[in-house]
């Protein structure tokens, strides 16, 4: 089973990388853009046919390694 | 209008960051995971009501700044 995990900074946390992108975009003339935030996507293949069990395992991976729950939110999307 | 842009490395490009995550996951006992790839998500707010025009502008941003078309694929998702 394939999974996509989106890890994004919590709304209350400043995102300097996003701000840098916004600055660069306005420098290139894209003035209509406001509020850029950057996050991560992690795509993985997990050898687990049961959707609920796969989700549970991935949830644990997120808590232990993939995301920092103090600063980041994560969203798990299972594909097929 | 909000947009999410997924930037991922092309399949043919090695992903050392993904491999490092996979190594760390097996170290933590998650042996069922194979093939981890890491990408970026960029969320932005664009002041453009027309969907086609917004997509066109974002496409140009991707080509000029957000992605490296030689090594990366991008996918644009417009939200509302």
Backbone of each chain as nested JSON, in Angstrom:
{
  "chains": [
    {"id": "A", "residues": [
      {"number": 1, "name": "UNK", "atoms": {"N": [0.835, -1.192, 0.0], "CA": [0.0, 0.0, 0.0], "C": [0.878, 1.254, 0.0]}},
      {"number": 2, "name": "UNK", "atoms": {"N": [0.458, 2.231, -0.779], "CA": [1.218, 3.481, -0.825], "C": [0.601, 4.51, 0.102]}},
      {"number": 3, "name": "UNK", "atoms": {"N": [1.435, 5.342, 0.676], "CA": [0.915, 6.4, 1.541], "C": [1.632, 7.704, 1.247]}},
      {"number": 4, "name": "UNK", "atoms": {"N": [0.869, 8.783, 1.347], "CA": [1.453, 10.118, 1.237], "C": [1.247, 10.801, 2.57]}},
      {"number": 5, "name": "UNK", "atoms": {"N": [2.292, 11.357, 3.132], "CA": [2.162, 12.058, 4.401], "C": [2.549, 13.518, 4.179]}},
      {"number": 6, "name": "UNK", "atoms": {"N": [1.626, 14.393, 4.512], "CA": [1.886, 15.832, 4.367], "C": [2.257, 16.371, 5.733]}},
      {"number": 7, "name": "UNK", "atoms": {"N": [3.411, 16.961, 5.83], "CA": [3.829, 17.548, 7.103], "C": [3.939, 19.052, 6.903]}},
      {"number": 8, "name": "UNK", "atoms": {"N": [3.13, 19.799, 7.632], "CA": [3.156, 21.259, 7.473], "C": [3.341, 21.924, 8.835]}},
      {"number": 9, "name": "UNK", "atoms": {"N": [3.949, 23.081, 8.822], "CA": [4.112, 23.835, 10.064], "C": [2.753, 24.278, 10.578]}},
      {"number": 10, "name": "UNK", "atoms": {"N": [2.575, 24.274, 11.888], "CA": [1.338, 24.786, 12.465], "C": [1.174, 26.26, 12.12]}},
      {"number": 11, "name": "UNK", "atoms": {"N": [-0.07, 26.691, 12.054], "CA": [-0.371, 28.07, 11.63], "C": [0.326, 29.112, 12.509]}},
      {"number": 12, "name": "UNK", "atoms": {"N": [0.473, 28.8, 13.793], "CA": [1.029, 29.785, 14.721], "C": [2.552, 29.887, 14.636]}},
      {"number": 13, "name": "UNK", "atoms": {"N": [3.17, 28.982, 13.871], "CA": [4.636, 28.966, 13.776], "C": [5.076, 29.763, 12.549]}},
      {"number": 14, "name": "UNK", "atoms": {"N": [6.044, 30.657, 12.742], "CA": [6.562, 31.437, 11.618], "C": [7.241, 30.517, 10.609]}},
      {"number": 15, "name": "UNK", "atoms": {"N": [7.125, 30.854, 9.327], "CA": [7.712, 30.025, 8.288], "C": [8.663, 30.862, 7.425]}},
      {"number": 16, "name": "UNK", "atoms": {"N": [9.917, 30.98, 7.851], "CA": [10.866, 31.838, 7.123], "C": [11.105, 31.353, 5.69]}},
      {"number": 17, "name": "UNK", "atoms": {"N": [11.056, 30.045, 5.487], "CA": [11.275, 29.505, 4.149], "C": [10.142, 29.956, 3.209]}},
      {"number": 18, "name": "UNK", "atoms": {"N": [8.915, 29.897, 3.725], "CA": [7.775, 30.371, 2.948], "C": [7.891, 31.855, 2.638]}},
      {"number": 19, "name": "UNK", "atoms": {"N": [8.33, 32.626, 3.632], "CA": [8.492, 34.063, 3.407], "C": [9.559, 34.351, 2.364]}},
      {"number": 20, "name": "UNK", "atoms": {"N": [10.624, 33.538, 2.382], "CA": [11.693, 33.724, 1.384], "C": [11.148, 33.45, -0.015]}},
      {"number": 21, "name": "UNK", "atoms": {"N": [10.317, 32.42, -0.139], "CA": [9.727, 32.111, -1.45], "C": [8.845, 33.258, -1.904]}},
      {"number": 22, "name": "UNK", "atoms": {"N": [8.053, 33.812, -0.968], "CA": [7.164, 34.912, -1.34], "C": [7.98, 36.112, -1.806]}},
      {"number": 23, "name": "UNK", "atoms": {"N": [9.063, 36.394, -1.097], "CA": [9.941, 37.501, -1.494], "C": [10.494, 37.284, -2.898]}},
      {"number": 24, "name": "UNK", "atoms": {"N": [10.941, 36.062, -3.163], "CA": [11.516, 35.758, -4.478], "C": [10.461, 35.866, -5.564]}},
      {"number": 25, "name": "UNK", "atoms": {"N": [9.219, 35.425, -5.242], "CA": [8.141, 35.514, -6.238], "C": [7.82, 36.97, -6.557]}},
      {"number": 26, "name": "UNK", "atoms": {"N": [7.775, 37.83, -5.521], "CA": [7.478, 39.241, -5.858], "C": [8.629, 39.843, -6.636]}},
      {"number": 27, "name": "UNK", "atoms": {"N": [9.841, 39.418, -6.323], "CA": [11.001, 39.883, -7.085], "C": [10.898, 39.528, -8.562]}},
      {"number": 28, "name": "UNK", "atoms": {"N": [10.237, 38.41, -8.856], "CA": [10.069, 37.975, -10.248], "C": [8.823, 38.588, -10.895]}},
      {"number": 29, "name": "UNK", "atoms": {"N": [8.091, 39.401, -10.127], "CA": [6.927, 40.082, -10.698], "C": [5.595, 39.422, -10.389]}},
      {"number": 30, "name": "UNK", "atoms": {"N": [5.595, 38.356, -9.598], "CA": [4.325, 37.713, -9.231], "C": [3.762, 38.4, -7.981]}},
      {"number": 31, "name": "UNK", "atoms": {"N": [3.057, 39.507, -8.21], "CA": [2.613, 40.317, -7.078], "C": [1.298, 39.847, -6.482]}},
      {"number": 32, "name": "UNK", "atoms": {"N": [0.608, 38.965, -7.185], "CA": [-0.706, 38.532, -6.715], "C": [-0.628, 37.469, -5.621]}},
      {"number": 33, "name": "UNK", "atoms": {"N": [0.591, 37.075, -5.279], "CA": [0.738, 35.993, -4.318], "C": [0.884, 36.531, -2.898]}},
      {"number": 34, "name": "UNK", "atoms": {"N": [0.131, 35.964, -1.986], "CA": [0.283, 36.325, -0.577], "C": [0.287, 35.043, 0.242]}},
      {"number": 35, "name": "UNK", "atoms": {"N": [0.995, 35.071, 1.323], "CA": [0.941, 33.948, 2.246], "C": [1.429, 32.626, 1.702]}},
      {"number": 36, "name": "UNK", "atoms": {"N": [2.736, 32.499, 1.586], "CA": [3.306, 31.231, 1.135], "C": [3.795, 30.434, 2.353]}},
      {"number": 37, "name": "UNK", "atoms": {"N": [3.466, 29.151, 2.39], "CA": [3.976, 28.272, 3.451], "C": [4.575, 27.045, 2.772]}},
      {"number": 38, "name": "UNK", "atoms": {"N": [5.688, 26.583, 3.31], "CA": [6.27, 25.382, 2.721], "C": [6.235, 24.213, 3.695]}},
      {"number": 39, "name": "UNK", "atoms": {"N": [5.884, 23.052, 3.191], "CA": [5.884, 21.841, 4.002], "C": [6.58, 20.706, 3.28]}},
      {"number": 40, "name": "UNK", "atoms": {"N": [6.445, 19.52, 3.842], "CA": [7.078, 18.34, 3.247], "C": [6.017, 17.327, 2.849]}},
      {"number": 41, "name": "UNK", "atoms": {"N": [6.305, 16.547, 1.836], "CA": [5.499, 15.359, 1.522], "C": [6.431, 14.168, 1.614]}},
      {"number": 42, "name": "UNK", "atoms": {"N": [6.015, 13.138, 2.298], "CA": [6.793, 11.912, 2.342], "C": [5.942, 10.816, 1.721]}},
      {"number": 43, "name": "UNK", "atoms": {"N": [6.457, 10.192, 0.675], "CA": [5.732, 9.108, 0.022], "C": [6.395, 7.817, 0.42]}},
      {"number": 44, "name": "UNK", "atoms": {"N": [5.618, 6.867, 0.897], "CA": [6.236, 5.589, 1.237], "C": [5.355, 4.425, 0.852]}},
      {"number": 45, "name": "UNK", "atoms": {"N": [6.012, 3.279, 0.723], "CA": [5.36, 2.025, 0.361], "C": [5.392, 1.182, 1.618]}},
      {"number": 46, "name": "UNK", "atoms": {"N": [4.232, 0.72, 2.059], "CA": [4.198, -0.071, 3.285], "C": [3.58, -1.439, 2.995]}},
      {"number": 47, "name": "UNK", "atoms": {"N": [4.254, -2.501, 3.482], "CA": [3.795, -3.876, 3.227], "C": [2.749, -4.239, 4.265]}},
      {"number": 48, "name": "UNK", "atoms": {"N": [1.557, -3.703, 4.072], "CA": [0.462, -3.919, 5.028], "C": [-0.823, -3.729, 4.245]}},
      {"number": 49, "name": "UNK", "atoms": {"N": [-1.586, -4.822, 4.078], "CA": [-2.772, -4.75, 3.233], "C": [-3.948, -4.088, 3.949]}},
      {"number": 50, "name": "UNK", "atoms": {"N": [-3.998, -4.194, 5.255], "CA": [-5.126, -3.657, 6.011], "C": [-4.981, -2.145, 6.202]}},
      {"number": 51, "name": "UNK", "atoms": {"N": [-5.992, -1.421, 5.746], "CA": [-5.891, 0.035, 5.741], "C": [-5.765, 0.616, 7.152]}},
      {"number": 52, "name": "UNK", "atoms": {"N": [-6.566, 0.091, 8.071], "CA": [-6.569, 0.622, 9.442], "C": [-5.216, 0.387, 10.108]}},
      {"number": 53, "name": "UNK", "atoms": {"N": [-4.654, -0.816, 9.893], "CA": [-3.357, -1.121, 10.5], "C": [-2.254, -0.27, 9.886]}},
      {"number": 54, "name": "UNK", "atoms": {"N": [-2.327, -0.08, 8.564], "CA": [-1.317, 0.739, 7.891], "C": [-1.351, 2.157, 8.455]}},
      {"number": 55, "name": "UNK", "atoms": {"N": [-2.573, 2.682, 8.588], "CA": [-2.724, 4.049, 9.09], "C": [-2.171, 4.178, 10.509]}},
      {"number": 56, "name": "UNK", "atoms": {"N": [-2.431, 3.156, 11.319], "CA": [-1.958, 3.167, 12.7], "C": [-0.417, 3.177, 12.759]}},
      {"number": 57, "name": "UNK", "atoms": {"N": [0.182, 2.332, 11.909], "CA": [1.647, 2.288, 11.883], "C": [2.239, 3.618, 11.428]}},
      {"number": 58, "name": "UNK", "atoms": {"N": [1.612, 4.186, 10.397], "CA": [2.15, 5.443, 9.854], "C": [1.99, 6.565, 10.877]}},
      {"number": 59, "name": "UNK", "atoms": {"N": [0.858, 6.525, 11.573], "CA": [0.618, 7.498, 12.651], "C": [1.772, 7.455, 13.664]}},
      {"number": 60, "name": "UNK", "atoms": {"N": [2.183, 6.23, 13.994], "CA": [3.269, 6.076, 14.961], "C": [4.598, 6.579, 14.383]}},
      {"number": 61, "name": "UNK", "atoms": {"N": [4.82, 6.304, 13.093], "CA": [6.044, 6.814, 12.442], "C": [6.086, 8.337, 12.5]}},
      {"number": 62, "name": "UNK", "atoms": {"N": [4.912, 8.945, 12.268], "CA": [4.844, 10.41, 12.282], "C": [5.208, 10.937, 13.659]}},
      {"number": 63, "name": "UNK", "atoms": {"N": [4.639, 10.301, 14.688], "CA": [4.893, 10.778, 16.052], "C": [6.343, 10.584, 16.446]}},
      {"number": 64, "name": "UNK", "atoms": {"N": [6.928, 9.458, 16.003], "CA": [8.285, 9.142, 16.445], "C": [9.368, 9.799, 15.604]}},
      {"number": 65, "name": "UNK", "atoms": {"N": [9.106, 9.984, 14.331], "CA": [10.205, 10.432, 13.458], "C": [9.826, 11.496, 12.439]}},
      {"number": 66, "name": "UNK", "atoms": {"N": [8.704, 11.296, 11.739], "CA": [8.481, 12.096, 10.532], "C": [8.061, 13.534, 10.798]}},
      {"number": 67, "name": "UNK", "atoms": {"N": [7.357, 13.744, 11.91], "CA": [6.9, 15.103, 12.196], "C": [7.254, 15.466, 13.633]}},
      {"number": 68, "name": "UNK", "atoms": {"N": [7.342, 16.74, 13.877], "CA": [7.536, 17.237, 15.236], "C": [6.182, 17.761, 15.717]}},
      {"number": 69, "name": "UNK", "atoms": {"N": [5.491, 17.001, 16.553], "CA": [4.102, 17.349, 16.895], "C": [3.966, 18.707, 17.607]}},
      {"number": 70, "name": "UNK", "atoms": {"N": [5.053, 19.194, 18.145], "CA": [4.99, 20.506, 18.811], "C": [4.828, 21.629, 17.776]}},
      {"number": 71, "name": "UNK", "atoms": {"N": [5.501, 21.459, 16.643], "CA": [5.511, 22.531, 15.649], "C": [4.772, 22.193, 14.366]}},
      {"number": 72, "name": "UNK", "atoms": {"N": [4.521, 20.897, 14.146], "CA": [4.003, 20.51, 12.836], "C": [2.705, 19.709, 12.91]}},
      {"number": 73, "name": "UNK", "atoms": {"N": [1.901, 19.862, 11.899], "CA": [0.725, 19.006, 11.701], "C": [1.051, 17.985, 10.632]}},
      {"number": 74, "name": "UNK", "atoms": {"N": [0.415, 16.829, 10.702], "CA": [0.583, 15.884, 9.612], "C": [-0.763, 15.327, 9.192]}},
      {"number": 75, "name": "UNK", "atoms": {"N": [-0.801, 14.865, 7.958], "CA": [-2.027, 14.375, 7.34], "C": [-1.629, 13.131, 6.551]}},
      {"number": 76, "name": "UNK", "atoms": {"N": [-2.322, 12.039, 6.796], "CA": [-1.963, 10.78, 6.129], "C": [-2.994, 10.473, 5.049]}},
      {"number": 77, "name": "UNK", "atoms": {"N": [-2.504, 10.151, 3.871], "CA": [-3.395, 9.835, 2.746], "C": [-2.961, 8.491, 2.188]}},
      {"number": 78, "name": "UNK", "atoms": {"N": [-3.838, 7.506, 2.27], "CA": [-3.497, 6.175, 1.763], "C": [-3.966, 6.04, 0.318]}},
      {"number": 79, "name": "UNK", "atoms": {"N": [-3.094, 5.502, -0.53], "CA": [-3.418, 5.375, -1.944], "C": [-3.491, 3.891, -2.306]}},
      {"number": 80, "name": "UNK", "atoms": {"N": [-4.62, 3.458, -2.774], "CA": [-4.896, 2.052, -3.177], "C": [-4.662, 1.036, -2.059]}}
    ]},
    {"id": "B", "residues": [
      {"number": 1, "name": "UNK", "atoms": {"N": [-7.77, 32.719, -4.108], "CA": [-7.754, 31.288, -4.36], "C": [-6.517, 30.649, -3.732]}},
      {"number": 2, "name": "UNK", "atoms": {"N": [-6.728, 29.486, -3.147], "CA": [-5.592, 28.792, -2.547], "C": [-5.059, 27.739, -3.499]}},
      {"number": 3, "name": "UNK", "atoms": {"N": [-3.763, 27.519, -3.46], "CA": [-3.173, 26.483, -4.293], "C": [-2.164, 25.686, -3.491]}},
      {"number": 4, "name": "UNK", "atoms": {"N": [-2.114, 24.391, -3.81], "CA": [-1.091, 23.525, -3.231], "C": [-0.249, 23.017, -4.373]}},
      {"number": 5, "name": "UNK", "atoms": {"N": [1.057, 23.136, -4.232], "CA": [1.949, 22.662, -5.278], "C": [2.831, 21.569, -4.691]}},
      {"number": 6, "name": "UNK", "atoms": {"N": [2.766, 20.416, -5.304], "CA": [3.594, 19.296, -4.852], "C": [4.811, 19.214, -5.751]}},
      {"number": 7, "name": "UNK", "atoms": {"N": [5.973, 19.291, -5.181], "CA": [7.202, 19.179, -5.959], "C": [7.924, 17.908, -5.514]}},
      {"number": 8, "name": "UNK", "atoms": {"N": [8.085, 16.976, -6.44], "CA": [8.745, 15.712, -6.084], "C": [9.879, 15.436, -7.062]}},
      {"number": 9, "name": "UNK", "atoms": {"N": [10.879, 14.731, -6.585], "CA": [11.991, 14.352, -7.452], "C": [11.512, 13.374, -8.509]}},
      {"number": 10, "name": "UNK", "atoms": {"N": [12.033, 13.472, -9.713], "CA": [11.694, 12.504, -10.758], "C": [12.133, 11.111, -10.324]}},
      {"number": 11, "name": "UNK", "atoms": {"N": [11.43, 10.125, -10.824], "CA": [11.689, 8.728, -10.42], "C": [13.135, 8.306, -10.671]}},
      {"number": 12, "name": "UNK", "atoms": {"N": [13.713, 8.831, -11.746], "CA": [15.063, 8.394, -12.114], "C": [16.149, 9.04, -11.247]}},
      {"number": 13, "name": "UNK", "atoms": {"N": [15.772, 10.017, -10.417], "CA": [16.761, 10.735, -9.599], "C": [16.844, 10.08, -8.214]}},
      {"number": 14, "name": "UNK", "atoms": {"N": [18.054, 9.823, -7.769], "CA": [18.25, 9.253, -6.434], "C": [17.778, 10.228, -5.366]}},
      {"number": 15, "name": "UNK", "atoms": {"N": [17.225, 9.691, -4.286], "CA": [16.699, 10.548, -3.22], "C": [17.364, 10.173, -1.887]}},
      {"number": 16, "name": "UNK", "atoms": {"N": [18.539, 10.74, -1.62], "CA": [19.266, 10.375, -0.404], "C": [18.483, 10.7, 0.869]}},
      {"number": 17, "name": "UNK", "atoms": {"N": [17.691, 11.762, 0.831], "CA": [16.895, 12.149, 2.004], "C": [15.847, 11.071, 2.307]}},
      {"number": 18, "name": "UNK", "atoms": {"N": [15.21, 10.585, 1.247], "CA": [14.235, 9.509, 1.412], "C": [14.901, 8.247, 1.954]}},
      {"number": 19, "name": "UNK", "atoms": {"N": [16.093, 7.939, 1.434], "CA": [16.803, 6.753, 1.911], "C": [17.168, 6.89, 3.378]}},
      {"number": 20, "name": "UNK", "atoms": {"N": [17.555, 8.098, 3.785], "CA": [17.905, 8.319, 5.193], "C": [16.683, 8.092, 6.077]}},
      {"number": 21, "name": "UNK", "atoms": {"N": [15.514, 8.568, 5.621], "CA": [14.28, 8.358, 6.388], "C": [13.995, 6.863, 6.494]}},
      {"number": 22, "name": "UNK", "atoms": {"N": [14.171, 6.137, 5.388], "CA": [13.897, 4.702, 5.418], "C": [14.83, 4.012, 6.404]}},
      {"number": 23, "name": "UNK", "atoms": {"N": [16.111, 4.4, 6.38], "CA": [17.065, 3.814, 7.323], "C": [16.651, 4.078, 8.766]}},
      {"number": 24, "name": "UNK", "atoms": {"N": [16.235, 5.304, 9.035], "CA": [15.834, 5.665, 10.397], "C": [14.588, 4.898, 10.811]}},
      {"number": 25, "name": "UNK", "atoms": {"N": [13.657, 4.708, 9.864], "CA": [12.434, 3.954, 10.179], "C": [12.767, 2.498, 10.505]}},
      {"number": 26, "name": "UNK", "atoms": {"N": [13.668, 1.883, 9.713], "CA": [13.985, 0.486, 10.061], "C": [14.705, 0.442, 11.396]}},
      {"number": 27, "name": "UNK", "atoms": {"N": [15.539, 1.435, 11.669], "CA": [16.203, 1.482, 12.976], "C": [15.209, 1.53, 14.124]}},
      {"number": 28, "name": "UNK", "atoms": {"N": [14.051, 2.128, 13.871], "CA": [13.011, 2.225, 14.916], "C": [12.107, 0.983, 14.93]}},
      {"number": 29, "name": "UNK", "atoms": {"N": [12.376, 0.049, 14.033], "CA": [11.598, -1.194, 14.043], "C": [10.47, -1.24, 13.014]}},
      {"number": 30, "name": "UNK", "atoms": {"N": [10.348, -0.215, 12.175], "CA": [9.311, -0.236, 11.127], "C": [9.881, -0.924, 9.887]}},
      {"number": 31, "name": "UNK", "atoms": {"N": [9.826, -2.262, 9.881], "CA": [10.475, -3.014, 8.813], "C": [9.601, -3.183, 7.585]}},
      {"number": 32, "name": "UNK", "atoms": {"N": [8.32, -2.851, 7.71], "CA": [7.406, -3.084, 6.6], "C": [7.478, -1.962, 5.555]}},
      {"number": 33, "name": "UNK", "atoms": {"N": [8.323, -0.974, 5.812], "CA": [8.377, 0.17, 4.898], "C": [9.453, -0.015, 3.845]}},
      {"number": 34, "name": "UNK", "atoms": {"N": [9.104, 0.247, 2.603], "CA": [10.099, 0.203, 1.534], "C": [9.882, 1.414, 0.638]}},
      {"number": 35, "name": "UNK", "atoms": {"N": [10.945, 1.904, 0.075], "CA": [10.813, 2.97, -0.909], "C": [10.228, 4.264, -0.389]}},
      {"number": 36, "name": "UNK", "atoms": {"N": [11.028, 5.003, 0.353], "CA": [10.58, 6.308, 0.844], "C": [11.139, 7.399, -0.063]}},
      {"number": 37, "name": "UNK", "atoms": {"N": [10.293, 8.343, -0.448], "CA": [10.754, 9.507, -1.227], "C": [10.231, 10.757, -0.532]}},
      {"number": 38, "name": "UNK", "atoms": {"N": [11.057, 11.787, -0.507], "CA": [10.588, 13.024, 0.119], "C": [10.484, 14.149, -0.894]}},
      {"number": 39, "name": "UNK", "atoms": {"N": [9.408, 14.887, -0.788], "CA": [9.211, 16.03, -1.671], "C": [8.795, 17.255, -0.872]}},
      {"number": 40, "name": "UNK", "atoms": {"N": [8.394, 18.294, -1.579], "CA": [7.952, 19.537, -0.927], "C": [6.498, 19.824, -1.26]}},
      {"number": 41, "name": "UNK", "atoms": {"N": [5.816, 20.502, -0.366], "CA": [4.492, 21.062, -0.682], "C": [4.616, 22.557, -0.47]}},
      {"number": 42, "name": "UNK", "atoms": {"N": [4.156, 23.329, -1.405], "CA": [4.123, 24.774, -1.233], "C": [2.661, 25.202, -1.287]}},
      {"number": 43, "name": "UNK", "atoms": {"N": [2.204, 25.848, -0.225], "CA": [0.819, 26.321, -0.194], "C": [0.849, 27.818, -0.389]}},
      {"number": 44, "name": "UNK", "atoms": {"N": [0.065, 28.303, -1.321], "CA": [0.05, 29.75, -1.48], "C": [-1.35, 30.262, -1.763]}},
      {"number": 45, "name": "UNK", "atoms": {"N": [-1.497, 31.543, -1.495], "CA": [-2.758, 32.245, -1.695], "C": [-2.52, 33.179, -2.868]}},
      {"number": 46, "name": "UNK", "atoms": {"N": [-3.369, 33.074, -3.885], "CA": [-3.165, 33.921, -5.066], "C": [-4.427, 34.75, -5.321]}},
      {"number": 47, "name": "UNK", "atoms": {"N": [-4.232, 36.054, -5.557], "CA": [-5.358, 36.962, -5.765], "C": [-5.773, 36.908, -7.225]}},
      {"number": 48, "name": "UNK", "atoms": {"N": [-6.444, 35.844, -7.593], "CA": [-6.866, 35.627, -8.986], "C": [-8.082, 34.707, -8.913]}},
      {"number": 49, "name": "UNK", "atoms": {"N": [-9.238, 35.239, -9.333], "CA": [-10.474, 34.462, -9.189], "C": [-10.613, 33.413, -10.282]}},
      {"number": 50, "name": "UNK", "atoms": {"N": [-10.04, 33.694, -11.447], "CA": [-10.194, 32.778, -12.576], "C": [-9.249, 31.577, -12.445]}},
      {"number": 51, "name": "UNK", "atoms": {"N": [-9.829, 30.374, -12.47], "CA": [-9.035, 29.179, -12.209], "C": [-7.952, 28.951, -13.27]}},
      {"number": 52, "name": "UNK", "atoms": {"N": [-8.334, 29.13, -14.524], "CA": [-7.39, 28.88, -15.613], "C": [-6.205, 29.844, -15.533]}},
      {"number": 53, "name": "UNK", "atoms": {"N": [-6.533, 31.129, -15.249], "CA": [-5.456, 32.128, -15.161], "C": [-4.55, 31.851, -13.977]}},
      {"number": 54, "name": "UNK", "atoms": {"N": [-5.159, 31.457, -12.839], "CA": [-4.376, 31.156, -11.648], "C": [-3.412, 30.005, -11.937]}},
      {"number": 55, "name": "UNK", "atoms": {"N": [-3.959, 28.971, -12.591], "CA": [-3.13, 27.798, -12.896], "C": [-1.959, 28.166, -13.81]}},
      {"number": 56, "name": "UNK", "atoms": {"N": [-2.262, 29.02, -14.774], "CA": [-1.232, 29.451, -15.716], "C": [-0.094, 30.201, -14.999]}},
      {"number": 57, "name": "UNK", "atoms": {"N": [-0.514, 31.122, -14.09], "CA": [0.493, 31.878, -13.333], "C": [1.339, 30.962, -12.465]}},
      {"number": 58, "name": "UNK", "atoms": {"N": [0.671, 29.998, -11.81], "CA": [1.405, 29.115, -10.9], "C": [2.357, 28.217, -11.693]}},
      {"number": 59, "name": "UNK", "atoms": {"N": [1.886, 27.784, -12.856], "CA": [2.731, 26.988, -13.763], "C": [4.032, 27.757, -14.055]}},
      {"number": 60, "name": "UNK", "atoms": {"N": [3.878, 29.045, -14.306], "CA": [5.056, 29.846, -14.617], "C": [5.965, 29.987, -13.398]}},
      {"number": 61, "name": "UNK", "atoms": {"N": [5.347, 30.164, -12.21], "CA": [6.138, 30.235, -10.968], "C": [6.948, 28.961, -10.782]}},
      {"number": 62, "name": "UNK", "atoms": {"N": [6.305, 27.824, -11.07], "CA": [6.99, 26.537, -10.908], "C": [8.196, 26.471, -11.825]}},
      {"number": 63, "name": "UNK", "atoms": {"N": [7.997, 26.879, -13.092], "CA": [9.088, 26.784, -14.059], "C": [10.227, 27.725, -13.7]}},
      {"number": 64, "name": "UNK", "atoms": {"N": [9.851, 28.926, -13.186], "CA": [10.878, 29.928, -12.938], "C": [11.562, 29.78, -11.585]}},
      {"number": 65, "name": "UNK", "atoms": {"N": [10.819, 29.299, -10.578], "CA": [11.39, 29.333, -9.229], "C": [11.139, 28.095, -8.385]}},
      {"number": 66, "name": "UNK", "atoms": {"N": [9.895, 27.617, -8.381], "CA": [9.53, 26.643, -7.354], "C": [10.079, 25.239, -7.594]}},
      {"number": 67, "name": "UNK", "atoms": {"N": [10.232, 24.86, -8.847], "CA": [10.723, 23.514, -9.124], "C": [11.873, 23.589, -10.124]}},
      {"number": 68, "name": "UNK", "atoms": {"N": [12.687, 22.574, -10.12], "CA": [13.746, 22.442, -11.106], "C": [13.294, 21.386, -12.116]}},
      {"number": 69, "name": "UNK", "atoms": {"N": [12.829, 21.829, -13.287], "CA": [12.186, 20.889, -14.224], "C": [13.104, 19.763, -14.692]}},
      {"number": 70, "name": "UNK", "atoms": {"N": [14.409, 19.943, -14.542], "CA": [15.335, 18.887, -14.945], "C": [15.258, 17.707, -13.976]}},
      {"number": 71, "name": "UNK", "atoms": {"N": [15.086, 18.004, -12.706], "CA": [15.127, 16.946, -11.691], "C": [13.787, 16.701, -11.017]}},
      {"number": 72, "name": "UNK", "atoms": {"N": [12.872, 17.65, -11.142], "CA": [11.656, 17.549, -10.336], "C": [10.378, 17.6, -11.17]}},
      {"number": 73, "name": "UNK", "atoms": {"N": [9.368, 16.911, -10.682], "CA": [8.017, 17.037, -11.223], "C": [7.212, 17.93, -10.305]}},
      {"number": 74, "name": "UNK", "atoms": {"N": [6.21, 18.619, -10.87], "CA": [5.323, 19.357, -9.98], "C": [3.879, 19.115, -10.37]}},
      {"number": 75, "name": "UNK", "atoms": {"N": [3.013, 19.309, -9.396], "CA": [1.591, 19.041, -9.565], "C": [0.862, 20.193, -8.874]}},
      {"number": 76, "name": "UNK", "atoms": {"N": [-0.056, 20.817, -9.591], "CA": [-0.753, 21.98, -9.022], "C": [-2.172, 21.583, -8.659]}},
      {"number": 77, "name": "UNK", "atoms": {"N": [-2.573, 21.92, -7.45], "CA": [-3.925, 21.589, -6.989], "C": [-4.561, 22.893, -6.497]}},
      {"number": 78, "name": "UNK", "atoms": {"N": [-5.647, 23.292, -7.147], "CA": [-6.307, 24.533, -6.732], "C": [-7.435, 24.214, -5.752]}},
      {"number": 79, "name": "UNK", "atoms": {"N": [-7.494, 24.976, -4.665], "CA": [-8.494, 24.723, -3.639], "C": [-9.449, 25.915, -3.571]}},
      {"number": 80, "name": "UNK", "atoms": {"N": [-10.681, 25.702, -3.842], "CA": [-11.779, 26.69, -3.843], "C": [-11.539, 27.904, -4.748]}}
    ]}
  ]
}
